Amino acid sequence: MRHTTKIELANLSDLNLANSGFITPEEVRRVIVEDALVDTGATRLSLPQPIIEQLGLTPVSSAKARTAAGIVDRTIYSEVRFTLLEREGSLPVTDLPAGTPVLVGHMVLEQLDLCVDIRKGLIYNPDHDNEWIDEAY
């Protein structure tokens, strides 16, 4: 079953500059995606190239990725701040070709303590009574 979600994205470097007073909050590059695909088979937060350009992200490294089409090279870009179900996190992102949906992978879900319910879609982790618990520490 296909599940989508709204995700708000902001260039983390821009946010840091705005917090330091070097740019105004209005100058922070942001994008709201109403129908990001929750893909439990994906690892990272992956964005189509046009959204990467709109956010002004910069390449930082590269990695191999296993896809349905086989192993491909992906560029890893600077971090974005993302908001999903009123929870925030930040991660570097990987690129996707233009025309593909934003993919919300399991790193995002784990960071925000979210999971996919077959009937309800993206939900707060029911094992934690809707509390945000970070099990990484």
N, CA, C and O atoms as CSV, one atom per row, in Angstrom:
chain,resi,resn,atom,element,x,y,z
A,1,MET,N,N,0.833,-1.179,0.000
A,1,MET,CA,C,0.000,0.000,0.000
A,1,MET,C,C,0.883,1.251,0.000
A,1,MET,O,O,1.878,1.305,0.723
A,2,ARG,N,N,0.536,2.225,-0.783
A,2,ARG,CA,C,1.314,3.459,-0.938
A,2,ARG,C,C,0.877,4.498,0.095
A,2,ARG,O,O,-0.304,4.829,0.201
A,3,HIS,N,N,1.858,5.010,0.860
A,3,HIS,CA,C,1.564,6.034,1.861
A,3,HIS,C,C,2.384,7.282,1.554
A,3,HIS,O,O,3.583,7.202,1.287
A,4,THR,N,N,1.728,8.424,1.596
A,4,THR,CA,C,2.421,9.696,1.395
A,4,THR,C,C,2.215,10.578,2.614
A,4,THR,O,O,1.329,10.333,3.433
A,5,THR,N,N,3.051,11.612,2.723
A,5,THR,CA,C,2.976,12.529,3.851
A,5,THR,C,C,3.447,13.915,3.431
A,5,THR,O,O,4.152,14.072,2.435
A,6,LYS,N,N,3.056,14.890,4.191
A,6,LYS,CA,C,3.551,16.253,3.989
A,6,LYS,C,C,4.888,16.382,4.722
A,6,LYS,O,O,5.016,15.967,5.873
A,7,ILE,N,N,5.871,16.956,4.049
A,7,ILE,CA,C,7.174,17.209,4.677
A,7,ILE,C,C,7.610,18.622,4.334
A,7,ILE,O,O,7.530,19.052,3.183
A,8,GLU,N,N,8.068,19.333,5.345
A,8,GLU,CA,C,8.593,20.687,5.160
A,8,GLU,C,C,10.109,20.597,5.214
A,8,GLU,O,O,10.668,19.961,6.107
A,9,LEU,N,N,10.768,21.231,4.261
A,9,LEU,CA,C,12.219,21.171,4.133
A,9,LEU,C,C,12.801,22.576,4.175
A,9,LEU,O,O,12.217,23.507,3.620
A,10,ALA,N,N,13.947,22.736,4.828
A,10,ALA,CA,C,14.656,24.017,4.845
A,10,ALA,C,C,16.151,23.747,4.773
A,10,ALA,O,O,16.647,22.779,5.349
A,11,ASN,N,N,16.861,24.607,4.065
A,11,ASN,CA,C,18.313,24.519,3.958
A,11,ASN,C,C,18.897,24.800,5.348
A,11,ASN,O,O,18.745,25.902,5.874
A,12,LEU,N,N,19.565,23.805,5.940
A,12,LEU,CA,C,20.086,23.943,7.309
A,12,LEU,C,C,21.153,25.028,7.400
A,12,LEU,O,O,21.214,25.738,8.404
A,13,SER,N,N,21.988,25.176,6.387
A,13,SER,CA,C,22.998,26.242,6.393
A,13,SER,C,C,22.332,27.616,6.425
A,13,SER,O,O,22.778,28.511,7.143
A,14,ASP,N,N,21.259,27.778,5.642
A,14,ASP,CA,C,20.505,29.031,5.655
A,14,ASP,C,C,19.920,29.299,7.039
A,14,ASP,O,O,19.970,30.427,7.529
A,15,LEU,N,N,19.367,28.268,7.666
A,15,LEU,CA,C,18.797,28.441,9.005
A,15,LEU,C,C,19.866,28.906,9.995
A,15,LEU,O,O,19.614,29.777,10.827
A,16,ASN,N,N,21.058,28.319,9.899
A,16,ASN,CA,C,22.155,28.729,10.782
A,16,ASN,C,C,22.555,30.179,10.526
A,16,ASN,O,O,22.827,30.925,11.467
A,17,LEU,N,N,22.591,30.581,9.247
A,17,LEU,CA,C,22.912,31.972,8.915
A,17,LEU,C,C,21.846,32.922,9.437
A,17,LEU,O,O,22.161,34.004,9.931
A,18,ALA,N,N,20.594,32.522,9.328
A,18,ALA,CA,C,19.502,33.363,9.830
A,18,ALA,C,C,19.561,33.469,11.349
A,18,ALA,O,O,19.343,34.545,11.906
A,19,ASN,N,N,19.855,32.360,12.020
A,19,ASN,CA,C,19.965,32.383,13.484
A,19,ASN,C,C,21.128,33.236,13.957
A,19,ASN,O,O,21.098,33.767,15.067
A,20,SER,N,N,22.159,33.374,13.119
A,20,SER,CA,C,23.321,34.211,13.456
A,20,SER,C,C,23.144,35.658,13.007
A,20,SER,O,O,23.999,36.500,13.282
A,21,GLY,N,N,22.045,35.952,12.322
A,21,GLY,CA,C,21.767,37.312,11.879
A,21,GLY,C,C,22.409,37.713,10.570
A,21,GLY,O,O,22.377,38.889,10.209
A,22,PHE,N,N,22.991,36.769,9.849
A,22,PHE,CA,C,23.644,37.090,8.582
A,22,PHE,C,C,22.659,37.214,7.427
A,22,PHE,O,O,22.914,37.939,6.466
A,23,ILE,N,N,21.534,36.508,7.518
A,23,ILE,CA,C,20.455,36.665,6.547
A,23,ILE,C,C,19.151,36.767,7.328
A,23,ILE,O,O,19.104,36.435,8.513
A,24,THR,N,N,18.113,37.217,6.677
A,24,THR,CA,C,16.812,37.306,7.345
A,24,THR,C,C,16.122,35.944,7.296
A,24,THR,O,O,16.434,35.129,6.427
A,25,PRO,N,N,15.199,35.690,8.205
A,25,PRO,CA,C,14.459,34.424,8.155
A,25,PRO,C,C,13.735,34.222,6.822
A,25,PRO,O,O,13.550,33.085,6.388
A,26,GLU,N,N,13.328,35.303,6.174
A,26,GLU,CA,C,12.648,35.204,4.881
A,26,GLU,C,C,13.576,34.727,3.767
A,26,GLU,O,O,13.107,34.238,2.739
A,27,GLU,N,N,14.886,34.865,3.962
A,27,GLU,CA,C,15.853,34.437,2.950
A,27,GLU,C,C,16.191,32.948,3.032
A,27,GLU,O,O,16.881,32.423,2.157
A,28,VAL,N,N,15.715,32.265,4.069
A,28,VAL,CA,C,15.967,30.830,4.199
A,28,VAL,C,C,15.203,30.108,3.089
A,28,VAL,O,O,13.994,30.283,2.940
A,29,ARG,N,N,15.913,29.309,2.327
A,29,ARG,CA,C,15.275,28.571,1.237
A,29,ARG,C,C,14.506,27.380,1.811
A,29,ARG,O,O,15.055,26.546,2.531
A,30,ARG,N,N,13.216,27.331,1.467
A,30,ARG,CA,C,12.307,26.313,2.007
A,30,ARG,C,C,11.446,25.723,0.899
A,30,ARG,O,O,11.199,26.360,-0.125
A,31,VAL,N,N,10.997,24.498,1.123
A,31,VAL,CA,C,10.080,23.821,0.211
A,31,VAL,C,C,9.120,22.990,1.060
A,31,VAL,O,O,9.530,22.341,2.023
A,32,ILE,N,N,7.849,23.017,0.694
A,32,ILE,CA,C,6.865,22.127,1.309
A,32,ILE,C,C,6.418,21.136,0.240
A,32,ILE,O,O,5.988,21.526,-0.845
A,33,VAL,N,N,6.524,19.865,0.560
A,33,VAL,CA,C,6.098,18.795,-0.345
A,33,VAL,C,C,4.884,18.131,0.296
A,33,VAL,O,O,4.974,17.580,1.393
A,34,GLU,N,N,3.761,18.186,-0.391
A,34,GLU,CA,C,2.506,17.668,0.157
A,34,GLU,C,C,2.375,16.152,0.037
A,34,GLU,O,O,1.614,15.537,0.784
A,35,ASP,N,N,3.114,15.539,-0.904
A,35,ASP,CA,C,2.906,14.117,-1.189
A,35,ASP,C,C,4.218,13.338,-1.263
A,35,ASP,O,O,4.464,12.611,-2.225
A,36,ALA,N,N,5.057,13.498,-0.237
A,36,ALA,CA,C,6.298,12.726,-0.180
A,36,ALA,C,C,5.952,11.259,0.066
A,36,ALA,O,O,5.081,10.946,0.878
A,37,LEU,N,N,6.632,10.374,-0.634
A,37,LEU,CA,C,6.376,8.941,-0.521
A,37,LEU,C,C,7.134,8.362,0.674
A,37,LEU,O,O,8.357,8.476,0.758
A,38,VAL,N,N,6.401,7.744,1.592
A,38,VAL,CA,C,7.026,7.050,2.718
A,38,VAL,C,C,7.478,5.699,2.185
A,38,VAL,O,O,6.660,4.837,1.863
A,39,ASP,N,N,8.793,5.528,2.098
A,39,ASP,CA,C,9.368,4.346,1.463
A,39,ASP,C,C,10.242,3.611,2.467
A,39,ASP,O,O,11.404,3.966,2.666
A,40,THR,N,N,9.682,2.589,3.097
A,40,THR,CA,C,10.429,1.843,4.111
A,40,THR,C,C,11.576,1.034,3.506
A,40,THR,O,O,12.426,0.522,4.235
A,41,GLY,N,N,11.602,0.921,2.185
A,41,GLY,CA,C,12.724,0.275,1.512
A,41,GLY,C,C,13.872,1.236,1.246
A,41,GLY,O,O,14.972,0.813,0.889
A,42,ALA,N,N,13.619,2.530,1.418
A,42,ALA,CA,C,14.661,3.548,1.231
A,42,ALA,C,C,15.368,3.788,2.560
A,42,ALA,O,O,14.779,3.632,3.629
A,43,THR,N,N,16.621,4.164,2.477
A,43,THR,CA,C,17.394,4.438,3.687
A,43,THR,C,C,17.329,5.902,4.073
A,43,THR,O,O,17.032,6.225,5.223
A,44,ARG,N,N,17.597,6.784,3.140
A,44,ARG,CA,C,17.765,8.206,3.433
A,44,ARG,C,C,16.535,9.024,3.059
A,44,ARG,O,O,15.506,8.493,2.640
A,45,LEU,N,N,16.680,10.323,3.224
A,45,LEU,CA,C,15.751,11.287,2.657
A,45,LEU,C,C,16.299,11.609,1.278
A,45,LEU,O,O,17.412,12.121,1.155
A,46,SER,N,N,15.531,11.315,0.243
A,46,SER,CA,C,15.994,11.501,-1.132
A,46,SER,C,C,15.097,12.494,-1.844
A,46,SER,O,O,13.872,12.388,-1.805
A,47,LEU,N,N,15.733,13.474,-2.504
A,47,LEU,CA,C,15.008,14.554,-3.163
A,47,LEU,C,C,15.327,14.596,-4.648
A,47,LEU,O,O,16.470,14.372,-5.049
A,48,PRO,N,N,14.308,14.886,-5.475
A,48,PRO,CA,C,14.579,15.099,-6.894
A,48,PRO,C,C,15.487,16.317,-7.089
A,48,PRO,O,O,15.445,17.267,-6.307
A,49,GLN,N,N,16.295,16.273,-8.127
A,49,GLN,CA,C,17.268,17.330,-8.400
A,49,GLN,C,C,16.665,18.740,-8.390
A,49,GLN,O,O,17.297,19.643,-7.842
A,50,PRO,N,N,15.484,18.979,-8.963
A,50,PRO,CA,C,14.939,20.343,-8.928
A,50,PRO,C,C,14.697,20.878,-7.506
A,50,PRO,O,O,14.857,22.074,-7.263
A,51,ILE,N,N,14.321,20.014,-6.584
A,51,ILE,CA,C,14.118,20.461,-5.199
A,51,ILE,C,C,15.458,20.740,-4.540
A,51,ILE,O,O,15.585,21.697,-3.777
A,52,ILE,N,N,16.463,19.910,-4.828
A,52,ILE,CA,C,17.814,20.161,-4.312
A,52,ILE,C,C,18.292,21.535,-4.764
A,52,ILE,O,O,18.853,22.293,-3.973
A,53,GLU,N,N,18.069,21.855,-6.041
A,53,GLU,CA,C,18.473,23.161,-6.566
A,53,GLU,C,C,17.676,24.290,-5.926
A,53,GLU,O,O,18.241,25.334,-5.602
A,54,GLN,N,N,16.378,24.099,-5.740
A,54,GLN,CA,C,15.537,25.123,-5.119
A,54,GLN,C,C,15.994,25.415,-3.688
A,54,GLN,O,O,15.935,26.559,-3.237
A,55,LEU,N,N,16.449,24.383,-2.978
A,55,LEU,CA,C,16.927,24.561,-1.611
A,55,LEU,C,C,18.360,25.080,-1.558
A,55,LEU,O,O,18.828,25.500,-0.500
A,56,GLY,N,N,19.056,25.054,-2.687
A,56,GLY,CA,C,20.443,25.540,-2.724
A,56,GLY,C,C,21.415,24.639,-1.992
A,56,GLY,O,O,22.379,25.124,-1.401
A,57,LEU,N,N,21.181,23.333,-2.018
A,57,LEU,CA,C,22.059,22.395,-1.324
A,57,LEU,C,C,23.330,22.177,-2.129
A,57,LEU,O,O,23.336,22.324,-3.351
A,58,THR,N,N,24.403,21.827,-1.435
A,58,THR,CA,C,25.692,21.633,-2.095
A,58,THR,C,C,26.146,20.183,-1.955
A,58,THR,O,O,25.897,19.554,-0.927
A,59,PRO,N,N,26.809,19.647,-2.979
A,59,PRO,CA,C,27.303,18.271,-2.899
A,59,PRO,C,C,28.391,18.157,-1.836
A,59,PRO,O,O,29.245,19.036,-1.716
A,60,VAL,N,N,28.356,17.068,-1.065
A,60,VAL,CA,C,29.385,16.849,-0.044
A,60,VAL,C,C,30.127,15.531,-0.234
A,60,VAL,O,O,31.279,15.406,0.180
A,61,SER,N,N,29.476,14.543,-0.858
A,61,SER,CA,C,30.146,13.264,-1.124
A,61,SER,C,C,29.282,12.454,-2.087
A,61,SER,O,O,28.290,12.947,-2.623
A,62,SER,N,N,29.680,11.209,-2.292
A,62,SER,CA,C,28.878,10.334,-3.152
A,62,SER,C,C,28.814,8.960,-2.491
A,62,SER,O,O,29.612,8.630,-1.614
A,63,ALA,N,N,27.843,8.175,-2.939
A,63,ALA,CA,C,27.667,6.832,-2.392
A,63,ALA,C,C,26.984,5.958,-3.436
A,63,ALA,O,O,26.316,6.457,-4.341
A,64,LYS,N,N,27.158,4.668,-3.298
A,64,LYS,CA,C,26.439,3.714,-4.137
A,64,LYS,C,C,25.116,3.402,-3.440
A,64,LYS,O,O,25.049,3.317,-2.214
A,65,ALA,N,N,24.071,3.233,-4.243
A,65,ALA,CA,C,22.757,2.908,-3.697
A,65,ALA,C,C,22.163,1.750,-4.465
A,65,ALA,O,O,22.302,1.667,-5.686
A,66,ARG,N,N,21.500,0.854,-3.753
A,66,ARG,CA,C,20.813,-0.266,-4.392
A,66,ARG,C,C,19.381,0.176,-4.667
A,66,ARG,O,O,18.656,0.553,-3.746
A,67,THR,N,N,18.976,0.130,-5.921
A,67,THR,CA,C,17.627,0.519,-6.323
A,67,THR,C,C,16.979,-0.632,-7.080
A,67,THR,O,O,17.618,-1.652,-7.337
A,68,ALA,N,N,15.721,-0.467,-7.432
A,68,ALA,CA,C,15.031,-1.480,-8.235
A,68,ALA,C,C,15.717,-1.664,-9.590
A,68,ALA,O,O,15.624,-2.728,-10.201
A,69,ALA,N,N,16.403,-0.620,-10.051
A,69,ALA,CA,C,17.108,-0.680,-11.334
A,69,ALA,C,C,18.552,-1.169,-11.194
A,69,ALA,O,O,19.293,-1.188,-12.176
A,70,GLY,N,N,18.952,-1.558,-9.997
A,70,GLY,CA,C,20.316,-2.007,-9.766
A,70,GLY,C,C,21.091,-1.000,-8.914
A,70,GLY,O,O,20.509,-0.090,-8.323
A,71,ILE,N,N,22.391,-1.176,-8.862
A,71,ILE,CA,C,23.245,-0.296,-8.061
A,71,ILE,C,C,23.587,0.942,-8.879
A,71,ILE,O,O,24.029,0.839,-10.023
A,72,VAL,N,N,23.381,2.105,-8.286
A,72,VAL,CA,C,23.618,3.380,-8.965
A,72,VAL,C,C,24.462,4.278,-8.061
A,72,VAL,O,O,24.515,4.087,-6.846
A,73,ASP,N,N,25.118,5.257,-8.674
A,73,ASP,CA,C,25.845,6.271,-7.923
A,73,ASP,C,C,24.887,7.386,-7.553
A,73,ASP,O,O,24.104,7.839,-8.388
A,74,ARG,N,N,24.943,7.829,-6.313
A,74,ARG,CA,C,24.125,8.941,-5.842
A,74,ARG,C,C,25.044,9.991,-5.227
A,74,ARG,O,O,26.066,9.668,-4.620
A,75,THR,N,N,24.663,11.243,-5.395
A,75,THR,CA,C,25.378,12.339,-4.749
A,75,THR,C,C,24.701,12.628,-3.420
A,75,THR,O,O,23.473,12.661,-3.329
A,76,ILE,N,N,25.505,12.834,-2.402
A,76,ILE,CA,C,24.984,13.220,-1.089
A,76,ILE,C,C,25.181,14.723,-0.958
A,76,ILE,O,O,26.268,15.245,-1.202
A,77,TYR,N,N,24.116,15.406,-0.572
A,77,TYR,CA,C,24.106,16.865,-0.476
A,77,TYR,C,C,24.043,17.319,0.981
A,77,TYR,O,O,23.745,16.537,1.884
A,78,SER,N,N,24.330,18.599,1.184
A,78,SER,CA,C,24.312,19.197,2.512
A,78,SER,C,C,22.960,18.982,3.191
A,78,SER,O,O,21.978,18.599,2.554
A,79,GLU,N,N,22.937,19.235,4.481
A,79,GLU,CA,C,21.773,18.895,5.299
A,79,GLU,C,C,20.584,19.813,5.100
A,79,GLU,O,O,20.706,21.001,4.803
A,80,VAL,N,N,19.414,19.188,5.283
A,80,VAL,CA,C,18.171,19.938,5.369
A,80,VAL,C,C,17.583,19.719,6.753
A,80,VAL,O,O,17.808,18.689,7.390
A,81,ARG,N,N,16.834,20.698,7.196
A,81,ARG,CA,C,15.995,20.563,8.391
A,81,ARG,C,C,14.634,20.140,7.857
A,81,ARG,O,O,14.108,20.775,6.943
A,82,PHE,N,N,14.060,19.085,8.406
A,82,PHE,CA,C,12.764,18.618,7.919
A,82,PHE,C,C,11.779,18.549,9.070
A,82,PHE,O,O,12.146,18.308,10.220
A,83,THR,N,N,10.525,18.766,8.732
A,83,THR,CA,C,9.437,18.672,9.705
A,83,THR,C,C,8.392,17.723,9.150
A,83,THR,O,O,7.922,17.864,8.021
A,84,LEU,N,N,8.045,16.756,9.978
A,84,LEU,CA,C,7.065,15.737,9.621
A,84,LEU,C,C,6.217,15.477,10.854
A,84,LEU,O,O,6.767,15.199,11.919
A,85,LEU,N,N,4.922,15.555,10.749
A,85,LEU,CA,C,4.020,15.327,11.881
A,85,LEU,C,C,4.446,16.129,13.118
A,85,LEU,O,O,4.419,15.624,14.240
A,86,GLU,N,N,4.833,17.367,12.894
A,86,GLU,CA,C,5.224,18.317,13.944
A,86,GLU,C,C,6.520,17.943,14.668
A,86,GLU,O,O,6.825,18.509,15.718
A,87,ARG,N,N,7.275,17.007,14.125
A,87,ARG,CA,C,8.586,16.656,14.682
A,87,ARG,C,C,9.649,17.091,13.695
A,87,ARG,O,O,9.442,17.036,12.483
A,88,GLU,N,N,10.801,17.528,14.221
A,88,GLU,CA,C,11.873,18.049,13.372
A,88,GLU,C,C,13.146,17.248,13.521
A,88,GLU,O,O,13.446,16.704,14.583
A,89,GLY,N,N,13.888,17.190,12.430
A,89,GLY,CA,C,15.196,16.567,12.427
A,89,GLY,C,C,16.019,17.146,11.303
A,89,GLY,O,O,15.552,18.010,10.560
A,90,SER,N,N,17.252,16.671,11.174
A,90,SER,CA,C,18.081,17.110,10.057
A,90,SER,C,C,18.964,15.954,9.595
A,90,SER,O,O,19.420,15.125,10.382
A,91,LEU,N,N,19.180,15.941,8.287
A,91,LEU,CA,C,19.994,14.906,7.650
A,91,LEU,C,C,20.547,15.436,6.340
A,91,LEU,O,O,19.948,16.324,5.733
A,92,PRO,N,N,21.687,14.905,5.890
A,92,PRO,CA,C,22.078,15.125,4.496
A,92,PRO,C,C,21.087,14.382,3.610
A,92,PRO,O,O,20.436,13.443,4.067
A,93,VAL,N,N,20.965,14.785,2.368
A,93,VAL,CA,C,20.018,14.142,1.453
A,93,VAL,C,C,20.749,13.567,0.248
A,93,VAL,O,O,21.873,13.957,-0.068
A,94,THR,N,N,20.081,12.630,-0.414
A,94,THR,CA,C,20.610,12.098,-1.666
A,94,THR,C,C,19.735,12.564,-2.817
A,94,THR,O,O,18.575,12.936,-2.638
A,95,ASP,N,N,20.319,12.534,-3.986
A,95,ASP,CA,C,19.614,13.032,-5.172
A,95,ASP,C,C,18.823,11.936,-5.867
A,95,ASP,O,O,19.150,10.750,-5.807
A,96,LEU,N,N,17.770,12.391,-6.529
A,96,LEU,CA,C,16.957,11.548,-7.395
A,96,LEU,C,C,16.755,12.295,-8.707
A,96,LEU,O,O,16.881,13.519,-8.748
A,97,PRO,N,N,16.448,11.580,-9.763
A,97,PRO,CA,C,16.180,12.271,-11.028
A,97,PRO,C,C,14.914,13.135,-10.937
A,97,PRO,O,O,14.015,12.862,-10.142
A,98,ALA,N,N,14.867,14.169,-11.759
A,98,ALA,CA,C,13.674,15.017,-11.853
A,98,ALA,C,C,12.474,14.149,-12.195
A,98,ALA,O,O,12.593,13.176,-12.939
A,99,GLY,N,N,11.328,14.503,-11.651
A,99,GLY,CA,C,10.106,13.774,-11.952
A,99,GLY,C,C,9.810,12.612,-11.024
A,99,GLY,O,O,8.745,12.002,-11.117
A,100,THR,N,N,10.735,12.298,-10.133
A,100,THR,CA,C,10.486,11.229,-9.163
A,100,THR,C,C,9.998,11.855,-7.858
A,100,THR,O,O,10.280,13.024,-7.593
A,101,PRO,N,N,9.267,11.090,-7.035
A,101,PRO,CA,C,8.764,11.664,-5.787
A,101,PRO,C,C,9.859,11.787,-4.734
A,101,PRO,O,O,10.871,11.087,-4.787
A,102,VAL,N,N,9.645,12.678,-3.786
A,102,VAL,CA,C,10.496,12.737,-2.597
A,102,VAL,C,C,10.314,11.413,-1.864
A,102,VAL,O,O,9.186,10.951,-1.692
A,103,LEU,N,N,11.416,10.799,-1.429
A,103,LEU,CA,C,11.361,9.533,-0.694
A,103,LEU,C,C,11.773,9.761,0.755
A,103,LEU,O,O,12.865,10.256,1.036
A,104,VAL,N,N,10.893,9.396,1.656
A,104,VAL,CA,C,11.166,9.473,3.096
A,104,VAL,C,C,11.555,8.074,3.537
A,104,VAL,O,O,10.703,7.193,3.654
A,105,GLY,N,N,12.852,7.867,3.783
A,105,GLY,CA,C,13.372,6.552,4.141
A,105,GLY,C,C,13.391,6.307,5.635
A,105,GLY,O,O,12.990,7.159,6.429
A,106,HIS,N,N,13.870,5.113,6.007
A,106,HIS,CA,C,13.787,4.713,7.412
A,106,HIS,C,C,14.674,5.523,8.349
A,106,HIS,O,O,14.399,5.564,9.549
A,107,MET,N,N,15.744,6.179,7.841
A,107,MET,CA,C,16.548,7.036,8.723
A,107,MET,C,C,15.705,8.190,9.279
A,107,MET,O,O,15.851,8.574,10.439
A,108,VAL,N,N,14.837,8.728,8.447
A,108,VAL,CA,C,13.940,9.808,8.877
A,108,VAL,C,C,12.950,9.273,9.905
A,108,VAL,O,O,12.733,9.886,10.950
A,109,LEU,N,N,12.353,8.125,9.600
A,109,LEU,CA,C,11.364,7.542,10.508
A,109,LEU,C,C,11.983,7.220,11.864
A,109,LEU,O,O,11.374,7.482,12.902
A,110,GLU,N,N,13.175,6.660,11.862
A,110,GLU,CA,C,13.843,6.333,13.120
A,110,GLU,C,C,14.199,7.589,13.903
A,110,GLU,O,O,14.020,7.637,15.120
A,111,GLN,N,N,14.704,8.604,13.207
A,111,GLN,CA,C,15.093,9.831,13.900
A,111,GLN,C,C,13.899,10.501,14.585
A,111,GLN,O,O,14.041,11.075,15.665
A,112,LEU,N,N,12.722,10.425,13.953
A,112,LEU,CA,C,11.536,11.093,14.499
A,112,LEU,C,C,10.630,10.140,15.281
A,112,LEU,O,O,9.558,10.548,15.726
A,113,ASP,N,N,11.036,8.887,15.455
A,113,ASP,CA,C,10.266,7.886,16.193
A,113,ASP,C,C,8.874,7.713,15.594
A,113,ASP,O,O,7.865,7.761,16.298
A,114,LEU,N,N,8.844,7.510,14.274
A,114,LEU,CA,C,7.599,7.305,13.537
A,114,LEU,C,C,7.599,5.912,12.929
A,114,LEU,O,O,8.650,5.287,12.787
A,115,CYS,N,N,6.425,5.434,12.572
A,115,CYS,CA,C,6.332,4.162,11.871
A,115,CYS,C,C,5.130,4.195,10.935
A,115,CYS,O,O,4.308,5.109,10.989
A,116,VAL,N,N,5.044,3.191,10.085
A,116,VAL,CA,C,3.962,3.116,9.111
A,116,VAL,C,C,2.953,2.079,9.575
A,116,VAL,O,O,3.293,0.924,9.832
A,117,ASP,N,N,1.710,2.515,9.676
A,117,ASP,CA,C,0.591,1.617,9.959
A,117,ASP,C,C,-0.089,1.324,8.624
A,117,ASP,O,O,-0.343,2.246,7.848
A,118,ILE,N,N,-0.381,0.075,8.351
A,118,ILE,CA,C,-0.927,-0.322,7.056
A,118,ILE,C,C,-2.241,0.398,6.750
A,118,ILE,O,O,-2.530,0.669,5.584
A,119,ARG,N,N,-3.037,0.712,7.762
A,119,ARG,CA,C,-4.327,1.373,7.553
A,119,ARG,C,C,-4.253,2.889,7.692
A,119,ARG,O,O,-4.920,3.617,6.956
A,120,LYS,N,N,-3.450,3.361,8.627
A,120,LYS,CA,C,-3.429,4.792,8.952
A,120,LYS,C,C,-2.315,5.569,8.252
A,120,LYS,O,O,-2.353,6.797,8.186
A,121,GLY,N,N,-1.336,4.854,7.738
A,121,GLY,CA,C,-0.188,5.532,7.141
A,121,GLY,C,C,0.855,5.861,8.189
A,121,GLY,O,O,1.093,5.066,9.098
A,122,LEU,N,N,1.476,7.014,8.076
A,122,LEU,CA,C,2.550,7.423,8.978
A,122,LEU,C,C,1.964,7.822,10.329
A,122,LEU,O,O,1.060,8.656,10.398
A,123,ILE,N,N,2.483,7.222,11.406
A,123,ILE,CA,C,1.960,7.489,12.750
A,123,ILE,C,C,3.126,7.609,13.739
A,123,ILE,O,O,4.255,7.210,13.452
A,124,TYR,N,N,2.811,8.176,14.921
A,124,TYR,CA,C,3.771,8.156,16.020
A,124,TYR,C,C,3.929,6.713,16.483
A,124,TYR,O,O,2.983,5.928,16.402
A,125,ASN,N,N,5.105,6.362,16.962
A,125,ASN,CA,C,5.382,4.995,17.383
A,125,ASN,C,C,4.438,4.593,18.518
A,125,ASN,O,O,4.531,5.152,19.611
A,126,PRO,N,N,3.527,3.634,18.286
A,126,PRO,CA,C,2.562,3.264,19.325
A,126,PRO,C,C,3.211,2.610,20.535
A,126,PRO,O,O,2.631,2.614,21.621
A,127,ASP,N,N,4.407,2.045,20.367
A,127,ASP,CA,C,5.098,1.446,21.512
A,127,ASP,C,C,5.546,2.486,22.529
A,127,ASP,O,O,5.911,2.144,23.654
A,128,HIS,N,N,5.519,3.762,22.134
A,128,HIS,CA,C,5.981,4.842,23.017
A,128,HIS,C,C,4.852,5.766,23.423
A,128,HIS,O,O,5.097,6.893,23.853
A,129,ASP,N,N,3.606,5.300,23.292
A,129,ASP,CA,C,2.422,6.088,23.699
A,129,ASP,C,C,2.435,7.492,23.119
A,129,ASP,O,O,2.114,8.460,23.808
A,130,ASN,N,N,2.808,7.598,21.848
A,130,ASN,CA,C,2.864,8.874,21.118
A,130,ASN,C,C,3.901,9.849,21.663
A,130,ASN,O,O,3.942,10.999,21.225
A,131,GLU,N,N,4.737,9.426,22.603
A,131,GLU,CA,C,5.837,10.270,23.073
A,131,GLU,C,C,7.009,10.073,22.130
A,131,GLU,O,O,7.213,8.986,21.590
A,132,TRP,N,N,7.772,11.133,21.941
A,132,TRP,CA,C,8.943,11.082,21.079
A,132,TRP,C,C,10.110,10.568,21.893
A,132,TRP,O,O,10.652,11.293,22.726
A,133,ILE,N,N,10.504,9.323,21.664
A,133,ILE,CA,C,11.593,8.716,22.406
A,133,ILE,C,C,12.724,8.406,21.430
A,133,ILE,O,O,12.533,7.703,20.438
A,134,ASP,N,N,13.890,8.939,21.727
A,134,ASP,CA,C,15.059,8.704,20.889
A,134,ASP,C,C,15.839,7.557,21.502
A,134,ASP,O,O,16.406,7.695,22.586
A,135,GLU,N,N,15.869,6.429,20.816
A,135,GLU,CA,C,16.527,5.244,21.356
A,135,GLU,C,C,18.001,5.191,21.015
A,135,GLU,O,O,18.669,4.198,21.304
A,136,ALA,N,N,18.522,6.251,20.400
A,136,ALA,CA,C,19.929,6.248,19.992
A,136,ALA,C,C,20.867,6.489,21.179
A,136,ALA,O,O,22.066,6.226,21.083
A,137,TYR,N,N,20.341,6.974,22.270
A,137,TYR,CA,C,21.220,7.314,23.404
A,137,TYR,C,C,21.144,6.340,24.521
A,137,TYR,O,O,21.827,6.504,25.531
